[in-house]
């Protein structure tokens, strides 16, 4: 299924996945590049994951060091509310008074957001940024199944597993394919015009006849065209390409007769010569005796 997820792939990591990889001596970047067949894979870690690992302390120190090497994906949970407050303050003429409290509210909101909620916030409703998720949290994987086009992966005893497409992804793909088969806007307009013309023809046929043809009790043109007794036009045979005039063509010379005559002529002459020579010899021989 195609959800426009292209290389280089962007994978969101949570604290459980990073801690599990560190515990089993797994290089996250190498494992993801092998699993996805993409050497330029880009692991991303939300800010809330780093805050969670920092709050745990020493047990997750190695996981925190590993997470700090990846690019961070900032999540601002209260950014939209802060913008709204700035606009309201601008209308009242108190921009400076409203801008400072909004930053404090945003910082508090960011601290309260859980890592799983931050990942879901990055995914949104349609996974607009085309993220992939790597997590050991079963509940988080179930929540990602409700968003179409979100590939999820996890580790099973050191073996990386890429989950099959979820039900929402399959349904979304089926709806997309159905839309492709549906007629386009111009095709729908042509079909509607055709239906309107057919309806107008039916109403015209059902309308009472008015005019000179009705007074003379003559059939309408449509009825005449559709009548089976209408005389059919004569169909003439299709003429092919014209041939040249045989009188203007030269007659073919018979070369075979000439050859035969040439061959027979000298033979006859030779025979006559031989016969004359024989006669002369006979005469000469007879006279000598």
C-alpha positions as CSV (number, residue, x, y, z in Angstrom):
1,X,0.0,0.0,0.0
2,X,1.2,3.5,-0.9
3,X,1.0,6.3,1.7
4,X,3.8,8.4,0.1
5,X,6.3,7.2,2.7
6,X,9.5,7.8,0.9
7,X,13.2,7.5,1.7
8,X,14.9,8.6,3.9
9,X,12.5,7.1,6.4
10,X,11.8,9.1,9.6
11,X,11.3,6.8,12.7
12,X,10.0,8.1,16.0
13,X,11.6,6.3,19.0
14,X,10.3,6.1,22.5
15,X,12.2,5.5,25.8
16,X,11.2,1.8,26.0
17,X,12.6,1.0,22.6
18,X,15.9,2.8,23.2
19,X,16.3,1.2,26.7
20,X,15.6,-2.2,25.2
21,X,18.2,-1.7,22.5
22,X,20.8,-0.6,25.0
23,X,20.1,-3.5,27.2
24,X,20.6,-6.0,24.3
25,X,23.6,-4.2,22.8
26,X,21.8,-3.3,19.6
27,X,22.9,-0.4,17.4
28,X,19.6,1.4,16.7
29,X,20.7,3.1,13.5
30,X,22.2,-0.1,12.0
31,X,19.2,-2.2,13.0
32,X,16.7,0.3,11.5
33,X,18.7,0.6,8.2
34,X,18.8,-3.2,7.9
35,X,15.1,-3.6,8.6
36,X,14.0,-0.8,6.3
37,X,16.8,-1.3,3.6
38,X,17.6,2.4,3.9
39,X,21.2,3.4,5.0
40,X,20.0,7.0,5.4
41,X,17.3,6.3,7.9
42,X,16.6,9.2,10.3
43,X,15.8,8.3,13.9
44,X,13.9,11.0,15.8
45,X,13.4,11.4,19.5
46,X,10.7,13.7,21.0
47,X,11.7,16.1,23.7
48,X,9.3,14.4,26.1
49,X,11.2,11.1,25.8
50,X,14.5,12.8,26.8
51,X,12.7,14.4,29.7
52,X,11.4,11.1,30.8
53,X,14.8,9.4,30.7
54,X,16.3,12.3,32.5
55,X,13.7,12.1,35.3
56,X,14.3,8.3,35.8
57,X,18.0,8.9,36.4
58,X,20.9,6.4,36.7
59,X,19.0,3.2,35.5
60,X,18.5,4.9,32.1
61,X,21.7,6.9,31.9
62,X,23.0,4.8,28.9
63,X,19.6,5.1,27.2
64,X,19.7,8.9,27.7
65,X,23.2,9.1,26.2
66,X,22.0,7.1,23.2
67,X,18.9,9.2,22.8
68,X,20.9,12.5,22.9
69,X,22.8,11.4,19.8
70,X,19.6,11.4,17.7
71,X,17.8,14.4,16.2
72,X,15.1,15.7,18.4
73,X,11.5,16.2,17.3
74,X,10.1,19.1,19.3
75,X,6.4,18.9,20.4
76,X,4.7,22.1,21.5
77,X,1.4,21.1,23.1
78,X,0.2,24.6,24.0
79,X,1.5,26.5,21.0
80,X,-1.9,27.0,19.4
81,X,-3.5,28.3,22.6
82,X,-0.6,30.7,23.0
83,X,-1.1,32.1,19.5
84,X,-4.8,32.6,20.1
85,X,-4.0,34.5,23.3
86,X,-1.6,36.8,21.5
87,X,-4.2,37.7,18.9
88,X,-6.8,38.4,21.5
89,X,-4.3,40.6,23.3
90,X,-3.5,42.5,20.1
91,X,-7.1,43.3,19.7
92,X,-7.3,44.7,23.2
93,X,-4.0,46.6,22.9
94,X,-2.2,44.6,25.6
95,X,0.3,42.6,23.5
96,X,3.1,42.8,26.1
97,X,0.9,41.7,29.0
98,X,-0.4,38.6,27.2
99,X,2.7,37.4,25.6
100,X,4.7,36.6,28.7
101,X,2.1,34.4,30.5
102,X,1.5,32.5,27.3
103,X,5.1,31.3,27.3
104,X,4.8,30.1,30.9
105,X,1.6,28.2,30.0
106,X,3.3,26.5,27.0
107,X,6.3,25.4,29.1
108,X,3.9,23.9,31.7
109,X,1.9,22.2,29.0
110,X,5.1,20.7,27.4
111,X,6.2,19.3,30.8
112,X,2.8,17.7,31.4
113,X,2.7,15.9,28.0
114,X,3.5,12.2,28.2
115,X,5.9,10.7,25.6
116,X,3.2,8.5,24.0
117,X,0.9,11.5,23.8
118,X,3.7,13.5,22.2
119,X,4.3,10.8,19.6
120,X,0.5,10.7,18.8
121,X,0.6,14.5,18.6
122,X,3.4,14.3,16.0
123,X,1.5,11.7,14.0
124,X,-1.8,13.7,13.9
125,X,-4.9,12.4,12.2
126,X,-3.4,11.4,8.9
127,X,0.4,11.2,9.6
128,X,1.0,14.2,7.4
129,X,4.8,14.1,8.0
130,X,5.0,10.4,7.0
131,X,6.5,9.1,10.3
132,X,7.2,5.6,11.4
133,X,7.1,4.5,15.0
134,X,9.4,2.2,16.9
135,X,8.2,1.3,20.4
136,X,7.9,-1.5,22.9
137,X,4.7,-0.1,24.4
138,X,1.8,-2.3,23.3
139,X,-0.8,0.4,24.1
140,X,1.0,2.9,22.0
141,X,1.1,0.5,19.1
142,X,-2.6,-0.1,19.4
143,X,-3.3,3.6,19.3
144,X,-1.2,4.0,16.2
145,X,-3.3,1.4,14.5
146,X,-6.2,3.9,14.4
147,X,-4.2,6.3,12.3
148,X,-3.9,5.2,8.6
149,X,-0.5,4.9,7.1
150,X,1.6,4.6,10.3
151,X,4.1,1.6,10.1
152,X,5.0,0.4,13.6
153,X,7.9,-1.8,14.6
154,X,9.2,-3.4,17.8
155,X,11.8,-5.9,19.1
156,X,10.9,-9.4,20.0
157,X,13.8,-11.1,22.0
158,X,16.3,-9.1,20.0
159,X,14.6,-9.6,16.6
160,X,13.2,-6.5,14.9
161,X,9.6,-7.0,13.7
162,X,7.7,-4.7,11.3
163,X,3.9,-5.0,11.9
164,X,1.6,-5.6,8.9
165,X,-0.7,-2.8,7.7
166,X,-3.5,-2.0,10.2
167,X,-7.2,-2.2,9.5
168,X,-7.5,1.6,9.2
169,X,-4.7,1.6,6.6
170,X,-6.4,-1.1,4.6
171,X,-9.8,0.7,4.7
172,X,-8.2,4.0,3.7
173,X,-6.5,2.3,0.8
174,X,-9.8,0.7,-0.3
175,X,-11.6,4.1,-0.2
176,X,-8.7,5.7,-2.2
177,X,-8.9,3.0,-4.9
178,X,-12.7,3.4,-5.1
179,X,-12.3,7.1,-5.6
180,X,-10.0,6.4,-8.5
181,X,-12.6,4.3,-10.2
182,X,-15.3,6.9,-9.8
183,X,-16.1,9.2,-12.8
184,X,-14.3,12.6,-12.9
185,X,-15.9,16.0,-12.7
186,X,-16.1,16.5,-16.5
187,X,-17.4,12.9,-17.0
188,X,-20.2,13.5,-14.4
189,X,-21.1,16.8,-16.2
190,X,-21.3,15.0,-19.5
191,X,-23.5,12.2,-18.0
192,X,-25.8,14.8,-16.5
193,X,-26.2,16.6,-19.8
194,X,-27.0,13.4,-21.6
195,X,-29.7,12.5,-19.0
196,X,-31.2,16.0,-19.3
197,X,-31.3,15.7,-23.1
198,X,-33.0,12.3,-22.9
199,X,-35.5,13.7,-20.4
200,X,-36.2,16.6,-22.7
201,X,-36.8,14.3,-25.7
202,X,-39.2,12.2,-23.6
203,X,-41.2,15.3,-22.6
204,X,-41.2,16.5,-26.2
205,X,-42.6,13.2,-27.4
206,X,-45.3,13.2,-24.8
207,X,-46.3,16.8,-25.4
208,X,-49.5,17.5,-27.5
209,X,-48.8,18.1,-31.2
210,X,-49.5,21.6,-32.4
211,X,-49.0,23.0,-35.9
212,X,-49.7,22.4,-39.5
213,X,-48.7,18.7,-39.4
214,X,-51.3,18.2,-36.7
215,X,-54.0,19.9,-38.7
216,X,-53.3,17.8,-41.8
217,X,-52.9,14.7,-39.6
218,X,-49.4,14.1,-40.8
219,X,-46.9,11.9,-38.9
220,X,-44.0,13.6,-37.1
221,X,-40.5,13.4,-38.4
222,X,-39.4,11.2,-35.4
223,X,-42.1,8.7,-36.1
224,X,-41.2,8.6,-39.8
225,X,-37.6,7.9,-39.1
226,X,-38.4,5.2,-36.6
227,X,-41.1,3.5,-38.7
228,X,-40.1,0.0,-40.1
229,X,-42.0,0.6,-43.4
230,X,-39.9,3.6,-44.3
231,X,-38.3,3.0,-47.8
232,X,-34.7,2.3,-47.5
233,X,-32.2,4.0,-49.7
234,X,-30.5,2.1,-52.5
235,X,-27.0,1.0,-51.7
236,X,-24.7,1.1,-54.7
237,X,-21.8,-1.1,-55.0
238,X,-18.6,0.5,-54.0
239,X,-16.5,1.0,-57.1
240,X,-12.8,0.0,-56.9
241,X,-9.9,1.7,-58.5
242,X,-10.2,2.3,-62.3
243,X,-8.2,0.2,-64.7
244,X,-6.3,1.6,-67.7
245,X,-8.0,1.6,-71.1
246,X,-7.0,-1.7,-72.8
247,X,-7.0,0.0,-76.3
248,X,-4.4,2.5,-75.2
249,X,-2.0,-0.2,-73.9
250,X,0.7,-1.7,-76.1
251,X,0.6,-5.4,-76.8
252,X,3.1,-7.6,-75.1
253,X,5.8,-8.9,-77.4
254,X,6.1,-12.7,-77.5
255,X,9.8,-13.3,-77.0
256,X,9.4,-17.0,-76.9
257,X,8.3,-17.3,-80.5
258,X,11.2,-15.3,-81.7
259,X,13.7,-17.5,-79.9
260,X,12.1,-20.6,-81.3
261,X,12.2,-19.2,-84.8
262,X,15.8,-18.2,-84.4
263,X,16.7,-21.7,-83.2
264,X,14.8,-23.4,-86.0
265,X,16.0,-21.1,-88.9
266,X,19.7,-22.0,-89.0
267,X,18.9,-25.7,-88.4
268,X,16.8,-25.8,-91.5
269,X,19.5,-24.0,-93.4
270,X,22.1,-26.4,-92.2
271,X,20.0,-29.4,-93.3
272,X,19.5,-27.9,-96.8
273,X,23.2,-27.3,-97.1
274,X,24.0,-30.9,-96.1
275,X,21.5,-32.3,-98.5
276,X,22.9,-30.2,-101.4
277,X,26.5,-31.4,-100.6
278,X,25.4,-35.0,-100.5
279,X,23.7,-34.6,-103.9
280,X,26.9,-33.0,-105.4
281,X,29.1,-35.8,-104.0
282,X,26.8,-38.4,-105.5
283,X,26.8,-36.7,-108.8
284,X,30.5,-36.3,-108.8
285,X,31.1,-39.9,-107.7
286,X,28.7,-41.3,-110.3
287,X,30.3,-39.4,-113.2
288,X,33.8,-40.6,-112.3
289,X,32.8,-44.3,-112.5
